[in-house]
Amino acid sequence: KGNVLHLDYERYPHLEVVGDAHHLPFQSNRFDGVVCETLLEHVLEPEQVIAEMHRVLKPGGKCYVMMPFMYGFHAAPSDYQRFTHRGLLHRMRHFETDKLKVVCGPTSALICVLMEWLALLFSFGSQKLYQILSLGFMVMLSPLKLLDFALSFHPEAVRIASVFLFIGKKPITLD
């Protein structure tokens, strides 16, 4: 409806703003919501990015953050960190927590590691063969991810979850 702005660090089609998430080019208290999907593992200073999201949100505005935990290295352009569920809650402490849940569960985490391990084992040092095998094992093992529909709801799924979802809101302060 034209009420969404997309920001990334380099130009893409349909992108309205190019910028650095460490220094968002927006006024304070401007947005009703911020969506941050699998970005925090790619920035050098995640606390600064989180502070910027907090700054640009209006009081009562919602924050939606997805963060991988048990997930393989993926450079885009770099990959620096993972947070446990408690680590993510700690970093999002200036928001009121509405929800923290597992969105990709233990089976997804297992498959992520297993496909990489099998590709390493059977590629015999060949990077090209590794890439082909990795893709093949991903396709072959993907149906097992259906198990996450049940396992993600287990209270201990946070121990080996693949990806977390945090939803919170910027507190409304009475001055």
N, C-alpha and C positions, 0 to 999 in steps of 0.2 A: 504493500500500500504506500510505499515511498517513505515510511517512517522508520526505516532501518538504515544505519550507516555501517558499511563494511570497512574495516581497517586492516591492513597488512603491511609488512615491511618492504614489499616490492610490488610493482604494478601488475595487476591481473585484470582480465575482462570483468566488467560489472563491479569494480572496486571504486568506492568513492574517495577514500582517504588512504594515502601512503604515509606511514609514520612509525615511530618507535613506541612500543607499549610501555617502555620505561618512562616516557615523557609524552603522555597523550596530548594531542594538539586540540584540546577542547576545554571550554570553561568548566569551572567547578559547578556541581549540582545541576548538570544539564540533562542527564538521561534517566529514563524510568527503568532501564534494564541494561545489563552488560552480559554478554555471552563470551566465555573464554574456554574454547574447546581444545584440549590437548596442546596448550601453548606453554604453560609454566615450566615444563621440563626443558624447553628450548631457549629460555632466557637466562642470562647470567645472574640477575638479581630479582628473583621471583617476589620477594617482599616489596620491592619498589613497584613492580607491576601491579601487585594487589593493592598497594596504597593508591596508585593512580586510578584503578577501577573504583575504589572507595570514593576518591575525590570527585570524579565526574558523575557519580550517581546522585540523584536527588534523595533527600531523606525519605525512607520508605521504599526506595528503588531496589529492585531484585538483582542479584548476582548469580550467575549460572556458570559453574566451573567444572570441567571434566579434567581429570588428572590420572595418567597411567601410574600403576604401582609395579606389579609384576609383569613387565613388558620389556621386550628386547630393545636394544639400542637402535635408534632410528634418527639419523642425522637429517635435519631439514631446517636450517643448515647445520645445526649442532644439537647435541643432546647432553644435558648437564646433570639432571637430577630426577629422583622419584620421591614421593612423599607417602608415608604410611597414612592410614585414616586419621590417626592422632596428629601426625605432622601437618596434614592438610587442615584439620580443625584448628590447630595452633596458629597456622599462618593466616587463616580466615577469621581470627578471633575478634576483629573489629566489626564483623557482621553478625547479625542475629541469625543463628542457624535454623533454617526451616527443615532441611533434609541433608543427610549424608548417607549415600547408599552405594552398593556395588552395582555397576551397570554392565560390566563385563566380568564374569566370575572366574572361579578357580579353574574350570575346564579351559577357558580361553587362555589363562596364564600357562597352564600345562602345555597346551598345543603350541603356543608361541615358543616356548623353550624346546619342546620335543622336535618341532619341524626344523629349527636351527641346528639342533644337535645331530639329527639324522642327516641333514644336508652336509654338515661338516664331516661326519663319519664316512659318508659314501662319495664325497667329491674328490678325495685323494689329493688335496692341495690345489685343485683347479677352481679358480674363482668363478669362471663361466659355468662349470658344472654345478658348483655350489648354488648359484643363482637359479638355475633350472630346477635342481632338486628341491630347493627351498620352496619354490612356487608349487611344484608337484606335491610335496608333502602337505603344504597348506591346503590345497584343494582336497587332497585325500582325507585329511584329518578334520576338516571344517564341520562335517555333520555332527561330530562329537560335541560341538559347542551348544547343541540343543540341551545338553545336560545342565547348562548354566541357568536355564529357566527355573529349575528346581534348586540347584546349589547356591545361587546368588542370594537366596532368602535365608540361608542358614546363618545363624548369629556369628559363627566363626569364619564365614566366607571372607571377612576383611583381612584375614591373615595371609591369604594368597590370591586376593582379587587381582584381576588384570587392570581394571579402570574404575575409579571412583567418580561419583557425581556429588558435588556440593551445591546446594541452593540456599542462599541466605539473603538477608536484606540489610540495607544501611539503616541503622537506628534513627528514629525521629527524636531529635533532641529538643527539649523545651528550654529556650534561653530566657 
